[in-house]
Amino acid sequence: MKTLYTLLLGALGGWAAWWLGLPLPWMLGPLMLVSLLALKGVKVQVNRQANRFFLGVLGFWLGTRFESGLLKELITWYPSVLLMLMSVSFTLLLNTWMFKRLAGLDTVTSLFSSLPGTMNAVVIQGDLLGGDARWIAIAQTLRITLVVISTSMIFYFMPGQTLASPTVEASNWLDLLWIGLVPVGWWGAKQLRLPMAEFLGPLLTSALLSLTVIHIELPGWVMIITFVVLGSSIGSRFFGTCLRALLKVSGYAVLATTLGMLIAALFGLLTWKLTGIPLSHAFLALVPGGVGEMALIATAAGIDPIYVVYIHLIRMFLLILSTPLLSQLLLRHQRKQD
């Protein structure tokens, strides 16, 4: 019931944001309203499985945009991947130094507060290594929230860019049957032990179908629900957060996010100059946000979401692979200090 209650509040926030004419109303509205209520002590929560399912719906929807020509393009995007690695490295080093020197945190907490990876995995791993799990969780939640809001605003005010929201239009109810493939793709990806199985599995499933003669189109209102679920889920993470702790972390989190966005802009400009990929595409692929949220913003901005998702997924995959190595290096460093 908490999930339904939270999503109804999120939908109310989405409607209010739509009425006010805000950008990405069905994601930013729920995010902001649910965040405020969570900080006020209202018990808001989005069931993790529900959140993962709708992340799968988003993945499935993105996969329907695959075309045979995209397979050839994937090979040509390797310079973007190399520049993304440089961007992430610079951001990680600079923010780790900032958290350690300016905030006075230990190395583990500083590093895991700076990692632009999957939030749950980052918090758990940081806690296991002796870091401050609460600080890491607040810093990571603020990073995701600030990136979503700031990126949306940047594209809203960017000359020549618009942010379109999905609309409720007449659709064939039989199209809903395709959503039944979301858990199938999720299960298949889990069996293959793919990272972000709930997102990548449905994406690959619909992509394979789209590369054949099968045409798949999901109703617009399904995507509105997806926006509401993802926005409400981010906002609900603030529940249980002490306002004093939030204020203590927020200044450094804002600085870390600002540095990350500036580095993304710098390397986005470099990507544009070296590869010819539009600056808006390159910037969105490099900002330190979540895969799902950035894919939604890309779609709303009329940007090829496949390129954005491709770069973000490789970033997540490489961070998942490198985190155990970073953990081992930190353990050795701690042992030497002891």
C-alpha positions in Angstrom: 0.0 0.0 0.0 2.9 2.4 0.7 4.0 2.0 -2.9 0.5 2.8 -4.3 0.2 5.8 -1.9 3.6 7.1 -2.9 2.8 6.7 -6.6 -0.5 8.6 -6.2 1.4 11.4 -4.5 4.0 11.2 -7.3 1.2 11.4 -9.9 -0.2 14.5 -8.1 3.2 16.1 -8.3 3.5 15.2 -12.0 0.1 16.8 -12.7 1.0 19.9 -10.8 4.3 20.2 -12.7 2.5 19.7 -16.0 0.0 22.4 -15.1 2.8 24.8 -14.2 4.5 24.0 -17.5 7.7 22.6 -16.0 10.1 20.5 -18.1 9.7 16.8 -17.8 6.7 17.2 -15.5 5.9 13.5 -15.0 9.4 12.8 -13.7 10.5 16.1 -12.0 7.1 16.6 -10.4 7.0 13.3 -8.6 10.7 13.6 -7.7 10.4 17.0 -6.1 7.1 16.4 -4.3 8.0 13.0 -2.9 11.4 14.3 -1.9 9.9 17.1 0.1 7.3 14.8 1.8 10.1 12.3 2.6 12.2 15.0 4.3 9.1 16.1 6.2 8.8 12.6 7.6 6.0 11.3 5.5 6.4 7.5 5.0 6.9 7.2 1.3 8.4 4.2 -0.4 8.4 2.6 -3.8 8.7 -1.2 -3.8 12.1 -2.1 -5.2 10.7 -4.8 -7.5 8.1 -2.3 -8.9 10.9 0.2 -9.6 13.0 -2.5 -11.3 10.0 -3.7 -13.4 9.4 -0.2 -14.7 13.1 0.3 -15.4 12.6 -2.9 -17.5 9.6 -1.3 -19.3 11.9 1.7 -20.1 14.6 -0.7 -21.4 12.0 -2.6 -23.5 10.7 0.7 -24.9 14.2 1.9 -25.8 15.0 -1.4 -27.5 12.1 -0.9 -29.9 14.1 2.0 -31.4 16.8 -0.3 -32.7 17.4 -0.5 -36.4 19.8 -2.7 -38.3 22.0 0.3 -39.2 22.6 1.0 -35.5 24.8 -2.2 -35.3 27.3 -0.7 -37.6 27.3 2.6 -35.7 28.1 0.9 -32.4 31.5 0.0 -33.7 32.2 3.6 -34.6 31.5 4.9 -31.1 34.7 3.6 -29.5 36.3 7.1 -29.4 33.3 8.2 -27.3 34.0 5.3 -24.9 37.6 6.3 -24.5 36.7 9.9 -23.8 34.0 8.7 -21.3 36.7 6.7 -19.4 38.8 9.8 -19.2 35.9 11.9 -18.1 34.9 9.4 -15.3 38.5 9.1 -14.2 38.9 12.9 -13.8 35.6 13.2 -12.0 36.4 10.4 -9.6 39.9 11.7 -8.8 38.8 15.3 -8.4 35.7 14.5 -6.3 37.5 12.0 -4.1 40.1 14.6 -3.4 37.4 17.2 -2.7 35.5 15.0 -0.2 38.7 14.1 1.6 40.4 17.5 1.8 37.4 19.8 2.1 34.9 17.6 3.9 37.5 15.8 6.0 36.2 12.4 5.1 38.2 9.1 5.1 39.5 7.7 1.8 36.8 5.0 1.6 33.9 7.3 2.2 35.4 9.9 -0.2 35.9 7.4 -3.0 32.5 5.7 -2.7 30.7 9.1 -2.4 32.3 10.0 -5.7 31.7 6.8 -7.7 29.0 7.4 -10.4 27.8 3.8 -10.2 24.8 1.8 -9.1 23.8 3.4 -5.8 22.9 0.3 -3.8 26.1 -1.6 -4.8 28.2 1.5 -4.0 26.7 2.0 -0.6 27.0 -1.7 0.4 30.6 -2.0 -0.8 31.6 1.2 0.9 30.0 0.1 4.1 31.8 -3.3 4.0 35.1 -1.5 3.7 34.4 0.6 6.8 33.1 3.8 5.1 30.3 5.9 6.4 27.3 4.3 4.7 24.9 7.1 5.6 27.1 9.8 4.1 27.7 7.7 1.0 23.9 7.1 0.6 23.0 10.7 1.0 25.8 11.9 -1.4 24.7 9.4 -4.0 21.0 10.2 -3.7 21.8 13.9 -4.0 24.0 13.3 -7.0 21.3 11.4 -8.9 18.6 14.0 -7.9 20.7 17.0 -8.7 21.9 15.6 -12.1 18.3 14.8 -13.2 17.0 18.3 -12.2 20.0 20.3 -13.5 20.3 18.3 -16.8 16.5 18.8 -17.4 16.9 22.5 -16.9 19.9 22.8 -19.1 18.1 21.1 -22.0 14.9 23.1 -21.3 16.8 26.4 -21.6 19.3 25.3 -24.3 18.7 27.2 -27.6 17.2 24.9 -30.2 16.2 22.2 -27.7 12.8 21.2 -26.4 11.7 18.7 -23.8 8.6 16.9 -25.0 6.6 14.7 -22.6 4.7 11.5 -23.6 1.1 12.0 -24.3 -2.0 9.9 -23.6 -3.3 9.0 -27.0 -5.7 6.4 -28.4 -3.8 3.1 -28.7 -4.3 -0.5 -29.3 -4.8 -2.3 -26.0 -3.2 -5.4 -27.5 0.1 -3.5 -27.5 0.2 -4.0 -23.7 0.8 -7.7 -24.3 4.3 -6.8 -25.3 5.0 -5.8 -21.7 4.7 -9.5 -20.8 8.1 -9.9 -22.3 9.7 -7.5 -19.8 10.0 -10.2 -17.0 11.1 -12.8 -19.6 14.0 -10.6 -20.7 14.8 -9.8 -17.1 15.0 -13.5 -16.2 17.1 -14.3 -19.3 19.6 -11.6 -18.4 19.8 -12.8 -14.8 20.6 -16.3 -16.1 23.4 -14.8 -18.2 24.6 -12.8 -15.2 24.4 -9.5 -17.1 24.7 -6.3 -15.1 21.5 -4.3 -14.7 19.6 -7.4 -15.8 16.2 -5.7 -15.2 17.0 -3.0 -17.7 19.4 -4.7 -20.2 17.4 -7.9 -20.6 14.1 -6.3 -21.8 16.2 -3.8 -23.9 17.9 -6.7 -25.7 14.7 -8.6 -26.1 12.8 -5.8 -27.8 15.9 -4.8 -29.8 16.1 -8.4 -31.3 12.4 -8.3 -32.1 12.8 -4.8 -33.7 15.6 -6.0 -35.9 13.2 -8.4 -37.5 10.0 -7.3 -39.2 8.1 -7.0 -35.9 6.9 -3.5 -35.1 6.4 -2.8 -31.4 4.8 0.4 -30.0 3.9 1.0 -26.4 1.1 3.4 -25.4 2.2 6.9 -24.3 0.4 6.5 -21.0 2.6 3.5 -20.1 5.6 5.8 -20.4 3.9 8.5 -18.2 3.5 5.8 -15.5 7.2 4.9 -16.0 8.2 8.5 -15.5 6.1 8.7 -12.3 7.5 5.5 -10.8 11.2 6.4 -11.5 10.7 10.0 -10.3 8.9 8.9 -7.1 11.5 6.2 -6.5 14.4 8.7 -6.4 12.4 11.1 -4.2 11.5 8.3 -1.7 15.1 7.6 -1.0 15.2 10.7 1.2 12.8 9.1 3.7 14.6 8.6 7.0 17.3 11.1 6.2 18.1 13.4 9.1 17.8 17.0 7.9 20.9 18.0 9.8 22.9 15.2 8.0 21.4 16.3 4.7 22.4 19.9 5.1 25.9 18.8 6.2 26.4 16.7 3.0 24.4 18.8 0.6 27.0 21.6 0.1 29.8 19.1 -0.8 27.3 17.0 -2.9 26.3 20.2 -4.9 30.0 21.0 -5.4 30.8 17.4 -6.5 27.8 17.4 -8.9 28.8 20.7 -10.4 32.4 19.5 -10.9 31.0 16.3 -12.6 28.7 18.3 -14.9 31.5 20.7 -15.8 33.9 17.8 -16.7 31.1 16.2 -18.7 30.6 19.4 -20.6 34.4 19.7 -21.3 34.7 16.2 -22.5 31.4 16.5 -24.4 32.9 19.4 -26.3 36.0 17.4 -26.9 33.9 14.4 -28.2 32.0 16.8 -30.5 35.2 18.3 -31.9 37.0 14.9 -32.4 34.1 12.7 -33.5 31.4 15.0 -34.9 28.8 13.6 -32.5 26.5 16.5 -31.6 27.4 18.3 -28.4 24.0 17.7 -26.8 24.3 13.9 -27.4 27.9 13.7 -26.1 27.1 15.8 -23.0 24.1 13.7 -22.0 26.1 10.5 -22.5 28.8 11.8 -20.1 26.8 13.4 -17.2 27.1 11.3 -14.0 23.5 10.3 -13.8 21.5 7.1 -13.9 21.0 5.2 -17.2 17.2 5.2 -17.0 16.8 8.9 -16.1 19.3 10.0 -18.8 17.5 7.8 -21.4 14.2 9.5 -20.5 15.8 13.0 -20.8 17.4 12.0 -24.2 14.0 10.8 -25.5 12.2 14.0 -24.3 14.9 16.1 -25.9 14.7 14.3 -29.3 18.2 12.9 -28.8 19.2 9.4 -30.0 18.7 7.5 -26.7 20.6 4.4 -28.0 23.9 6.3 -28.1 23.3 7.8 -24.6 22.3 4.4 -23.1 25.2 2.6 -24.9 27.8 5.0 -23.3 26.2 4.9 -19.8 25.9 1.1 -19.8 29.5 0.7 -20.7 30.3 3.1 -17.8 28.2 1.1 -15.4 29.7 -2.2 -16.6 33.3 -1.0 -16.2 32.5 0.4 -12.8 31.0 -2.9 -11.7 34.1 -4.7 -12.9 36.6 -2.2 -11.4 34.9 -1.8 -7.9 36.3 -5.1 -6.6 39.8 -4.0 -7.7 39.4 -0.6 -6.1 38.2 -2.4 -2.9 41.3 -4.6 -2.8 43.6 -1.6 -3.3 41.8 0.3 -0.5 42.1 -2.8 1.8 45.9 -3.0 1.1 46.2 0.8 1.8 44.4 0.4 5.1 46.5 -2.5 6.2 49.7 -0.6 5.5 48.4 2.3 7.6 47.5 0.0 10.4 
